[in-house]
Amino acid sequence: MALSPMQASSATAAPSTADNLASADAARLIPLQGAANVRSFSGLMGRNGAIPASAFVRAADLNRLTAADTDLLAGRGVVLDVDLRTAEEVATAADPLAADSRFRYVRVSLLGSEKLGLDKLPDSLGELYVQSLTANKTQYRQVFEAMAAAQQGPVLFHCTAGKDRTGMISALLLSLAGVSRSDIVHNYSLSAGYLATPEQQSPQITEMIRQNPKIVALMGSPPEAIESFLDALERQHGGARAYFRSIGVSDVDVAKLQRRLGQAR
């Protein structure tokens, strides 16, 4: 059956769900010249409303930031930079915000070692993520306590690729906020596209692959990896709120994180 001119016009003009999703994803990107995979949680829906743009910024390695980049971050009000990398990684790719008085810098090696240990990584990302929930409780607590202590302004956190350690912290924060599982998985899976080209990858990632070619298999952000993480969070740890309690994050600090996420009761 042929469409009337009005129907045809409406059908052409109406954006698809995929178009709307891509538009929302693009709006969260923060355009930095010297870093990839930099984005906010702005507009993601939690249990009590949308997460504000001023809550958090997730990112990959910041070693190549330009002066304009640091000015842009300062202009957005970023006051805390949480570096999730090892001392080994920092030694080869320093975080320039650590030496900038406009920012407070905190480093917590999320996976518990000060060397990356590429030869000891599990066979799958999902396995790595699930193990971290139990093996690195102290480090998770330190990260979330630092975030809770931050005053006004976005909290930036990053690792090297901005997808694994950064992805797990993101998943925990979004779970705490009550963001839907599908949105958490989607937010995680975007990293593969934002790191798809050599230009988007840091020299550190290139060097990691040179040292251990097997890790190429771990360089993506497949949905099933973070699905495994979320399954373990629920089934083994009782969900985000229970997990925060089990690792020693106080109710006061959890409330601060929820307020930052726009989910105050």
TORSE-381125 format. One record per residue: residue number from 1; residue in three letters; x negated, y negated, z negated of N, C-alpha, C in turn. Coordinates in steps of 0.05 Angstrom, whole numbers. Last residue first. Example, Ala and Ser with C-alpha at 12.3 -4.5 7.8 and 13.67 -1.06 7.14 Angstrom:
2
    i   aa     n.x     n.y     n.z    ca.x    ca.y    ca.z     c.x     c.y     c.z
    2  SER    -257      45    -142    -273      21    -143    -258      -1    -157
    1  ALA    -264     114    -156    -246      90    -156    -264      66    -156
//
This chain:
265
    i   aa     n.x     n.y     n.z    ca.x    ca.y    ca.z     c.x     c.y     c.z
  265  ARG    -352    -208    -944    -324    -201    -951    -311    -225    -964
  264  ALA    -394    -220    -889    -387    -225    -917    -358    -220    -922
  263  GLN    -416    -213    -839    -397    -194    -848    -391    -197    -878
  262  GLY    -458    -238    -813    -431    -249    -809    -409    -231    -819
  261  LEU    -508    -223    -825    -496    -209    -802    -467    -219    -797
  260  ARG    -515    -250    -872    -531    -258    -849    -519    -247    -823
  259  ARG    -481    -219    -904    -475    -247    -899    -490    -257    -874
  258  GLN    -510    -171    -904    -484    -172    -893    -475    -200    -887
  257  LEU    -556    -188    -931    -558    -179    -904    -531    -179    -890
  256  LYS    -534    -200    -981    -547    -221    -966    -549    -213    -937
  255  ALA    -516    -149    -996    -496    -170    -992    -508    -193    -976
  254  VAL    -565    -124   -1002    -547    -115    -981    -526    -136    -975
  253  ASP    -584    -152   -1047    -598    -155   -1021    -580    -145    -998
  252  VAL    -548    -134   -1085    -550    -163   -1080    -563    -167   -1052
  251  ASP    -557     -80   -1086    -531     -89   -1076    -532    -119   -1070
  250  SER    -625     -66   -1064    -605     -73   -1084    -579     -82   -1071
  249  VAL    -653     -10   -1037    -646     -37   -1030    -622     -44   -1049
  248  GLY    -667      44   -1045    -673      24   -1065    -668      -4   -1059
  247  ILE    -651      84   -1012    -679      75   -1009    -686      53   -1029
  246  SER    -597      89   -1026    -616     111   -1032    -645     103   -1029
  245  ARG    -574      42   -1006    -575      47   -1035    -596      68   -1042
  244  PHE    -580      52    -951    -593      28    -963    -595      32    -993
  243  TYR    -547      97    -947    -575      99    -942    -590      76    -954
  242  ALA    -496      77    -958    -508      97    -976    -538      99    -972
  241  ARG    -491      44    -912    -490      33    -939    -502      51    -960
  240  ALA    -496      81    -868    -515      60    -873    -515      49    -901
  239  GLY    -485     152    -886    -480     126    -873    -499     104    -882
  238  GLY    -504     198    -912    -479     186    -920    -472     159    -908
  237  HIS    -548     226    -896    -552     204    -914    -527     189    -922
  236  GLN    -534     266    -861    -554     272    -881    -556     251    -902
  235  ARG    -493     244    -829    -490     271    -840    -509     277    -863
  234  GLU    -509     190    -815    -483     196    -826    -482     223    -841
  233  LEU    -562     195    -798    -555     174    -817    -528     181    -831
  232  ALA    -557     235    -760    -572     241    -784    -565     220    -806
  231  ASP    -529     206    -720    -518     230    -732    -531     237    -759
  230  LEU    -566     166    -709    -540     158    -722    -526     183    -734
  229  PHE    -606     197    -686    -612     180    -709    -586     174    -724
  228  SER    -579     217    -642    -590     236    -662    -595     221    -688
  227  GLU    -570     170    -614    -547     186    -623    -556     205    -645
  226  ILE    -621     156    -600    -609     140    -622    -583     154    -631
  225  ALA    -627     196    -561    -646     193    -583    -634     178    -606
  224  GLU    -586     192    -523    -586     215    -542    -606     212    -565
  223  PRO    -600     147    -492    -579     145    -512    -579     168    -532
  222  PRO    -670     135    -484    -647     151    -477    -625     150    -499
  221  SER    -712      97    -469    -694      93    -492    -668     108    -485
  220  GLY    -781     118    -454    -754     108    -448    -738     102    -473
  219  MET    -828     141    -469    -828     113    -464    -800     101    -457
  218  LEU    -840     194    -476    -828     180    -499    -824     150    -494
  217  ALA    -868     211    -433    -842     223    -437    -826     209    -460
  216  VAL    -916     187    -441    -899     176    -420    -870     186    -424
  215  ILE    -946     215    -476    -926     198    -487    -909     183    -466
  214  LYS    -984     244    -448    -959     258    -455    -938     239    -466
  213  PRO   -1030     213    -442   -1010     212    -420    -983     226    -428
  212  ASN   -1063     178    -484   -1047     203    -487   -1024     203    -466
  211  GLN   -1092     135    -465   -1103     152    -485   -1089     179    -488
  210  ARG   -1056     112    -428   -1082     122    -419   -1095     141    -439
  209  ILE   -1015      98    -462   -1010     119    -442   -1036     130    -431
  208  MET   -1041      58    -491   -1030      82    -505   -1026     105    -485
  207  GLU   -1050      21    -450   -1073      34    -463   -1064      59    -478
  206  THR    -998       4    -440   -1014      16    -418   -1037      32    -430
  205  ILE    -986     -18    -489    -971       5    -480    -986      20    -458
  204  GLN   -1021     -61    -489   -1024     -41    -510   -1009     -15    -501
  203  PRO   -1004     -95    -449   -1028     -80    -444   -1032     -58    -465
  202  SER    -931     -88    -446    -956    -100    -457    -980     -83    -449
  201  GLN    -887     -92    -391    -900     -76    -411    -926     -90    -421
  200  GLN    -870    -122    -349    -855    -125    -374    -869    -110    -397
  199  GLU    -903    -107    -308    -905    -134    -317    -891    -139    -344
  198  PRO    -886     -55    -297    -911     -59    -311    -915     -87    -322
  197  THR    -815     -50    -313    -837     -56    -295    -863     -59    -311
  196  ALA    -778     -39    -354    -779     -22    -331    -804     -26    -313
  195  LEU    -759     -60    -400    -787     -52    -400    -794     -36    -375
  194  TYR    -706     -68    -396    -722     -91    -401    -752     -86    -402
  193  GLY    -688     -15    -389    -686     -34    -367    -704     -59    -371
  192  ALA    -697       5    -440    -709      18    -417    -710      -1    -393
  191  SER    -665     -25    -474    -694     -29    -474    -707     -18    -450
  190  LEU    -612      -8    -474    -620     -30    -457    -650     -33    -454
  189  SER    -602      28    -515    -610      39    -488    -618      17    -469
  188  TYR    -587      -3    -559    -612      11    -559    -621      18    -531
  187  ASN    -536     -20    -543    -557     -40    -549    -584     -27    -549
  186  HIS    -510      29    -538    -514      13    -514    -537      -8    -519
  185  VAL    -508      45    -591    -523      62    -572    -529      45    -547
  184  ILE    -476       4    -612    -503       8    -622    -520      24    -602
  183  ASP    -429      12    -583    -444     -13    -580    -473     -11    -590
  182  SER    -414      62    -603    -419      59    -574    -435      33    -569
  181  ARG    -405      51    -657    -427      69    -649    -434      65    -620
  180  SER    -391     -17    -673    -383       9    -664    -407      25    -655
  179  VAL    -415     -47    -733    -413     -48    -704    -407     -20    -694
  178  GLY    -422     -53    -788    -397     -41    -778    -393     -42    -748
  177  ALA    -468     -71    -809    -449     -91    -802    -422     -79    -793
  176  LEU    -497     -24    -813    -489     -37    -838    -467     -58    -832
  175  SER    -506     -16    -759    -489       3    -773    -479     -10    -799
  174  LEU    -541     -58    -750    -515     -58    -736    -496     -38    -749
  173  LEU    -584     -41    -782    -571     -67    -787    -543     -67    -775
  172  LEU    -597       8    -758    -589       7    -786    -574     -19    -792
  171  ALA    -611      -8    -706    -589      10    -710    -579      10    -739
  170  SER    -656     -41    -717    -631     -52    -705    -607     -34    -710
  169  ILE    -692      -3    -736    -683     -24    -753    -657     -37    -743
  168  MET    -696      27    -688    -685      40    -712    -676      19    -732
  167  GLY    -718     -10    -652    -692       2    -646    -679      14    -671
  166  THR    -768     -20    -674    -748     -42    -673    -720     -31    -668
  165  ARG    -788      31    -666    -786      21    -693    -766      -2    -694
  164  ASP    -770      29    -607    -769      51    -626    -767      42    -655
  163  LYS    -772     -21    -580    -750      -2    -575    -748      20    -595
  162  GLY    -815     -55    -575    -790     -66    -583    -766     -47    -579
  161  ALA    -866     -40    -564    -847     -39    -542    -821     -52    -549
  160  THR    -886     -56    -617    -901     -60    -592    -883     -60    -567
  159  CYS    -840     -91    -656    -862     -72    -656    -878     -77    -630
  158  HIS    -804    -141    -696    -815    -130    -671    -835    -108    -676
  157  PHE    -758    -192    -714    -773    -168    -721    -781    -154    -695
  156  LEU    -737    -254    -741    -748    -240    -718    -762    -215    -728
  155  VAL    -681    -283    -767    -704    -266    -774    -712    -251    -749
  154  PRO    -656    -350    -758    -659    -322    -749    -684    -309    -760
  153  GLY    -636    -389    -816    -652    -386    -791    -655    -357    -784
  152  GLN    -643    -394    -887    -629    -399    -862    -648    -396    -838
  151  GLN    -687    -346    -917    -666    -366    -920    -653    -370    -893
  150  ALA    -702    -278    -934    -704    -301    -916    -681    -320    -920
  149  ALA    -693    -234    -964    -704    -257    -978    -706    -282    -960
  148  ALA    -677    -196    -929    -656    -207    -947    -666    -232    -961
  147  MET    -725    -183    -904    -704    -196    -889    -684    -209    -907
  146  ALA    -751    -158    -947    -763    -182    -935    -742    -197    -920
  145  GLU    -717    -114    -954    -720    -133    -975    -732    -160    -965
  144  PHE    -725     -88    -906    -699    -100    -911    -700    -119    -935
  143  VAL    -780     -72    -911    -770     -88    -888    -744    -102    -895
  142  GLN    -779     -41    -957    -796     -65    -956    -786     -83    -933
  141  ARG    -745       2    -941    -738     -16    -963    -753     -42    -962
  140  TYR    -777      25    -900    -751      13    -894    -742      -6    -916
  139  GLN    -820      43    -932    -824      22    -912    -798       9    -904
  138  THR    -795      81    -964    -808      58    -976    -811      36    -957
  137  LYS    -777     119    -925    -758     104    -941    -770      79    -954
  136  ASN    -799     153    -887    -809     126    -889    -789     108    -905
  135  ALA    -778     205    -883    -806     202    -888    -815     173    -895
  134  THR    -723     199    -871    -731     212    -896    -760     205    -903
  133  LEU    -723     171    -823    -704     164    -844    -711     176    -871
  132  SER    -761     197    -790    -768     171    -803    -749     164    -826
  131  GLN    -735     241    -768    -756     245    -789    -761     219    -804
  130  VAL    -704     215    -730    -691     229    -752    -711     233    -775
  129  TYR    -743     195    -695    -725     177    -709    -713     190    -733
  128  LEU    -768     241    -676    -784     220    -689    -766     203    -706
  127  GLU    -725     266    -651    -738     279    -673    -754     259    -689
  126  GLY    -715     229    -610    -695     234    -629    -706     247    -654
  125  LEU    -762     232    -579    -756     208    -594    -736     213    -616
  124  SER    -798     294    -583    -776     277    -573    -773     253    -591
  123  ASP    -842     318    -606    -837     322    -577    -815     305    -566
  122  PRO    -877     272    -650    -860     294    -644    -855     296    -614
  121  LEU    -947     253    -652    -919     246    -648    -902     271    -641
  120  LYS   -1000     258    -657    -984     272    -677    -954     266    -674
  119  ASP   -1029     228    -623   -1032     256    -620   -1014     272    -639
  118  LEU   -1022     176    -641   -1008     184    -616   -1009     214    -612
  117  GLY   -1029     143    -689   -1028     173    -688   -1013     184    -665
  116  LEU   -1033      91    -706   -1008      99    -692   -1006     129    -690
  115  LYS   -1051      76    -772   -1060      83    -745   -1035      96    -732
  114  GLU   -1028      68    -820   -1040      44    -808   -1053      51    -781
  113  SER    -963      97    -831    -991     100    -826   -1002      74    -815
  112  GLY    -908      85    -835    -923      94    -858    -953      97    -855
  111  LEU    -876      65    -797    -879      94    -797    -899     103    -818
  110  LEU    -879       9    -805    -854      23    -810    -858      53    -812
  109  SER    -919     -31    -836    -922      -9    -817    -899      11    -821
  108  VAL    -902     -96    -842    -897     -70    -855    -900     -49    -833
  107  ARG    -917    -163    -851    -923    -138    -836    -918    -114    -853
  106  VAL    -892    -227    -844    -893    -203    -861    -898    -179    -844
  105  TYR    -898    -296    -842    -905    -271    -828    -907    -249    -849
  104  ARG    -862    -354    -829    -871    -336    -850    -875    -309    -837
  103  PHE    -878    -409    -787    -866    -383    -791    -878    -369    -815
  102  ARG    -907    -454    -782    -878    -457    -780    -863    -431    -786
  101  SER    -960    -442    -780    -949    -450    -806    -918    -454    -805
  100  ASP    -986    -388    -749    -970    -412    -744    -955    -419    -769
   99  ALA   -1008    -338    -752   -1026    -361    -756   -1012    -388    -752
   98  ALA    -967    -305    -738    -980    -301    -764    -998    -325    -772
   97  LEU    -955    -313    -687    -938    -327    -706    -950    -324    -734
   96  PRO    -988    -280    -657    -995    -308    -660    -978    -323    -680
   95  ASP   -1011    -219    -675    -986    -233    -673    -992    -263    -677
   94  ALA   -1063    -186    -637   -1054    -201    -660   -1027    -215    -654
   93  ALA   -1081    -131    -617   -1061    -149    -606   -1048    -165    -629
   92  THR   -1116    -100    -645   -1121    -103    -616   -1102    -123    -603
   91  ALA   -1098    -103    -697   -1126    -109    -692   -1132    -113    -662
   90  VAL   -1046     -84    -693   -1050    -113    -697   -1079    -121    -691
   89  GLU   -1055     -30    -688   -1043     -44    -666   -1048     -74    -669
   88  GLU   -1078     -19    -738   -1093     -13    -714   -1082     -28    -690
   87  ALA   -1037     -31    -773   -1061     -48    -773   -1077     -44    -748
   86  THR    -974     -21    -737    -996     -12    -754   -1019     -33    -754
   85  ARG    -913     -62    -737    -935     -46    -725    -956     -38    -746
   84  LEU    -872     -95    -748    -869     -67    -756    -892     -50    -747
   83  ASP    -867    -159    -773    -882    -143    -754    -882    -114    -764
   82  VAL    -822    -208    -778    -829    -182    -790    -841    -164    -769
   81  ASP    -821    -274    -789    -829    -255    -768    -838    -230    -782
   80  LEU    -778    -328    -804    -791    -303    -813    -797    -285    -790
   79  VAL    -754    -369    -777    -772    -376    -799    -788    -352    -809
   78  VAL    -724    -397    -722    -736    -373    -732    -756    -381    -754
   77  GLY    -699    -440    -696    -697    -438    -725    -709    -413    -737
   76  ARG    -706    -452    -645    -683    -436    -651    -680    -431    -681
   75  GLY    -756    -476    -648    -733    -492    -642    -706    -478    -647
   74  ALA    -788    -432    -655    -786    -451    -677    -761    -468    -673
   73  LEU    -782    -411    -603    -773    -395    -627    -770    -414    -651
   72  LEU    -804    -452    -573    -777    -444    -568    -766    -429    -593
   71  ASP    -857    -452    -591    -840    -476    -595    -810    -469    -592
   70  THR    -873    -404    -572    -872    -407    -601    -855    -432    -608
   69  ASP    -869    -414    -516    -853    -393    -529    -851    -397    -559
   68  ALA    -906    -454    -508    -878    -461    -504    -860    -440    -516
   67  ALA    -952    -426    -518    -945    -448    -537    -916    -455    -533
   66  THR    -936    -356    -505    -948    -382    -498    -940    -403    -520
   65  LEU    -952    -290    -527    -935    -314    -528    -950    -339    -520
   64  ARG    -977    -241    -527    -982    -259    -504    -963    -284    -504
   63  ASN    -961    -214    -573    -989    -222    -570    -994    -242    -548
   62  LEU    -914    -191    -588    -914    -220    -584    -942    -231    -578
   61  ASP    -878    -133    -568    -903    -146    -576    -904    -175    -569
   60  ALA    -806    -143    -569    -830    -127    -565    -854    -143    -574
   59  ALA    -752    -158    -615    -771    -164    -594    -792    -142    -591
   58  ARG    -693    -189    -641    -710    -165    -638    -728    -170    -614
   57  VAL    -668    -233    -687    -680    -231    -660    -697    -207    -660
   56  PHE    -609    -248    -726    -633    -233    -721    -642    -236    -692
   55  ALA    -571    -294    -734    -577    -272    -752    -604    -261    -748
   54  SER    -552    -333    -700    -573    -341    -720    -580    -319    -739
   53  ALA    -510    -314    -672    -536    -315    -658    -559    -321    -677
   52  PRO    -469    -272    -714    -478    -297    -703    -505    -296    -690
   51  ILE    -425    -219    -698    -451    -226    -710    -460    -252    -698
   50  ALA    -354    -225    -708    -377    -225    -691    -403    -232    -706
   49  GLY    -319    -187    -760    -323    -208    -740    -349    -205    -725
   48  ASN    -321    -145    -795    -308    -170    -804    -313    -193    -785
   47  ARG    -348    -104    -771    -322     -98    -783    -307    -123    -791
   46  GLY    -375    -135    -712    -376    -119    -736    -349    -115    -747
   45  MET    -391    -143    -645    -369    -144    -665    -374    -124    -688
   44  LEU    -440    -187    -619    -432    -159    -625    -412    -159    -648
   43  GLY    -453    -241    -618    -428    -233    -607    -421    -204    -611
   42  SER    -523    -232    -619    -501    -251    -618    -476    -239    -605
   41  PHE    -569    -208    -632    -545    -192    -635    -520    -208    -630
   40  SER    -621    -226    -583    -606    -229    -608    -584    -208    -609
   39  ARG    -684    -207    -555    -656    -212    -554    -644    -213    -582
   38  VAL    -734    -188    -513    -729    -206    -535    -700    -214    -534
   37  ASN    -763    -159    -475    -743    -145    -492    -737    -161    -517
   36  ALA    -829    -189    -475    -806    -177    -462    -787    -165    -484
   35  ALA    -868    -249    -475    -857    -225    -489    -832    -215    -475
   34  GLY    -882    -298    -452    -903    -279    -460    -893    -255    -476
   33  GLN    -838    -328    -439    -857    -323    -418    -876    -300    -426
   32  LEU    -772    -312    -459    -799    -320    -467    -818    -312    -444
   31  PRO    -707    -320    -465    -727    -320    -443    -754    -331    -453
   30  ILE    -669    -274    -496    -683    -299    -502    -706    -300    -483
   29  LEU    -605    -246    -485    -633    -247    -479    -645    -274    -485
   28  ARG    -551    -250    -490    -566    -245    -515    -596    -247    -510
   27  ALA    -530    -254    -440    -528    -278    -457    -545    -275    -483
   26  ALA    -536    -203    -420    -554    -224    -410    -553    -249    -428
   25  ASP    -494    -178    -448    -522    -170    -452    -541    -192    -444
   24  ALA    -450    -204    -425    -455    -206    -454    -484    -199    -460
   23  SER    -456    -186    -372    -457    -215    -378    -463    -219    -407
   22  ALA    -450    -131    -378    -475    -141    -368    -478    -171    -374
   21  LEU    -396    -131    -394    -417    -120    -412    -444    -131    -403
   20  ASN    -370    -151    -350    -368    -165    -375    -390    -157    -394
   19  ASP    -382    -111    -313    -392    -139    -308    -391    -155    -334
   18  ALA    -356     -68    -335    -385     -67    -332    -397     -95    -328
   17  THR    -304     -84    -330    -315     -81    -357    -345     -81    -356
   16  SER    -302    -134    -277    -299    -107    -288    -310    -106    -316
   15  PRO    -265    -194    -267    -290    -180    -272    -285    -153    -284
   14  ALA    -221    -213    -216    -223    -201    -243    -249    -187    -247
   13  ALA    -223    -227    -163    -234    -245    -182    -238    -233    -210
   12  THR    -199    -186    -135    -226    -193    -129    -239    -209    -151
   11  ALA    -149    -185    -157    -165    -161    -158    -194    -167    -153
   10  SER    -130    -236    -144    -134    -229    -172    -152    -205    -175
    9  SER    -128    -232     -88    -145    -252    -100    -151    -245    -129
    8  ALA     -90    -192     -82    -118    -187     -72    -137    -207     -85
    7  GLN     -46    -217    -104     -56    -193    -116     -85    -188    -108
    6  MET     -39    -258     -66     -44    -265     -94     -56    -241    -109
    5  PRO     -31    -229     -18     -54    -247     -21     -60    -254     -50
    4  SER     -13    -161     -37      -6    -188     -29     -30    -206     -31
    3  LEU     -42    -101     -12     -39    -120     -34     -30    -147     -22
    2  ALA     -12     -44      18     -28     -68      20     -22     -86      -3
    1  MET     -17      24       0       0       0       0     -18     -25       0
//
